[in-house]
Amino acid sequence: MDDTDPRRSIPRTDRLLALPEVITAGEILSQSTIKAVISEVQSAARTREIPVAEVVPTIISRLSSRSASSLTPVLNATGIIVHTNLGRAPLSESAQQAVIDAAGYVDVEMDLETGRRSKRGTGAKQALLRACPGAEDALVVNNGAAALLLAVTALRGTKAAGRGGEAGAGSPIGGGEVIVSRGELIEIGAGFRLPDLMATTGSRIREVGMTNRTHLDDYAQAITADTASLLKVHTSNFRVEGFTAAVEIAQLRGLADEHDLPLIADLGSGLFEPDPSLPEEPDIAGALAAGADVVIVSGDKLLGGPQAGLILGRSDAVQAIAKHPLARAMRTDKLTLAAIEATVANTRNPVHEALHIDVDRLRDRTERLAGLVSGTVVGHDGRVGGGGAPGVPLPGWAVELPEALARVLRLGDPAVVARVHQGRCLIDLRCVPEHDDDRIAEAVNRARETTRRHLGGIEPGDARTDHLGGHGADHDEDGADRQDDAGLGDHA
Ligand SMILES: *Cc1c(COP(=O)(O)O)cnc(C)c1O
């Protein structure tokens, strides 16, 4: 570059670091992040992507829009309530407040009266026991998968535990066979398989029955001196229809008693009590009443809380799990404990509200949005998602827009994630807080403006990429998990 090249005058890093706005950004962002932004913008000026005069304003605007975390808050306009790719359950306001309150030093393991160490997670446990009087004890661990791993590892029947002496409760290795119906051997999401998880504990899965039918006798036949436990898994993210048979928890209880075996029920989602709108979704109270020794659920599915695995049930079983050495590796942090306690104490939360939304109100909101953005109202079924209630449509509506808007909406501010389906962009307001309807309308109108300006610049492949990135990306996850054409009910 010659002397007259304006790129010679790109401001130097030390000068940029001394700008008051950059110094202020240092209160939230690390110096390495700030330096990375500065260097990015300087290179953009060097390659003439931006004019030199834009270097300072660009750096200031990029730094001010950066939050301390790279996670971008999004408005979920997919109609999928528990969307794994979008962080599953959004926390209630009280749970969010609880997280903030617990963020500093808190008495998570101290009795302030005596100043001595106290039991961790007592508040969360008490809230869980109040919400589920059928449980004698409760334990919160990292997630559902951890809870299952721990329960299977720590709970072993007297036969398996008795063999060889040293392999009793408290052994880091589980060992023994866990009997489970073939129809319940599930892939939880993203290639994550239950049998593989179990194998890491040293336990072996003994599959019984057929994919569509399993009878009590199949379990009975499989019990040997090596049997460690009976496991019942709620097949939450798929459903076998037609000629099917499954053995209920109550029937398994008799068999478990006969052979002195623990009975573990992994319910996946977390309803404390039956919900009439989800008739096939098992509930914790019901599973315990039917005779499960422990019930396992996730905190961030239908329960509407943070990521966590909840173990509820008989006190001897929960205590054996809590005392297992592996439990320490799956311990939850204070933020989760705070959020679980707040979520359980008040059952009204965004997940519950989206599930029980007033459909007339949803229709009014959808029509209003359609008017504001010149879109069309179409019938659209929402979904529970997160592996809950597969195949249960949640009738509602969406605003239909051209597919090309979906990507622009995702990349906008606020980021709006719509559903991309059959060449259309569908905005479902079920999971959008009503006070954000106007932000969605503004975002759509801005996105329309952007696509209009860039029209012609769109690559032919964009629509396809968009489709994969929009909905296809989560096809193998339990968050979206709807067949490409299964979710659209064109009911009026
Ligand atoms: C979701 C699910 C799990 C895994 O729970 P995470 O909290 O995601 O670890 C385990 N079992 C069943 C039946 C599930 O639905």
The ligand as a Tripos MOL2 file, in Angstrom:
@<TRIPOS>MOLECULE
LIG
   15    15     1     0     0
SMALL
NO_CHARGES

@<TRIPOS>ATOM
      1 C1        -35.1730  -36.7730   28.6180 C.3       1 LIG1
      2 C2        -35.0830  -38.1580   29.1730 C.ar      1 LIG1
      3 C3        -33.9330  -38.5860   29.8350 C.ar      1 LIG1
      4 C4        -32.7210  -37.7110   29.9550 C.3       1 LIG1
      5 O1        -32.9110  -36.6530   30.8210 O.3       1 LIG1
      6 P1        -31.9250  -35.4120   30.7320 P.3       1 LIG1
      7 O2        -32.4220  -34.5080   31.8130 O.co2     1 LIG1
      8 O3        -32.0410  -34.8600   29.3740 O.co2     1 LIG1
      9 O4        -30.5540  -35.9270   31.0250 O.co2     1 LIG1
     10 C5        -33.9110  -39.8630   30.3500 C.ar      1 LIG1
     11 N1        -34.9630  -40.6880   30.2280 N.ar      1 LIG1
     12 C6        -36.1000  -40.3080   29.6010 C.ar      1 LIG1
     13 C7        -37.2260  -41.2640   29.5220 C.3       1 LIG1
     14 C8        -36.1910  -39.0220   29.0460 C.ar      1 LIG1
     15 O5        -37.3160  -38.6390   28.4310 O.3       1 LIG1
@<TRIPOS>BOND
     1     1     2 1
     2     2     3 ar
     3     2    14 ar
     4     3     4 1
     5     3    10 ar
     6     4     5 1
     7     5     6 1
     8     6     7 2
     9     6     8 1
    10     6     9 1
    11    10    11 ar
    12    11    12 ar
    13    12    13 1
    14    12    14 ar
    15    14    15 1
@<TRIPOS>SUBSTRUCTURE
     1 LIG1         1 GROUP 0 **** ****
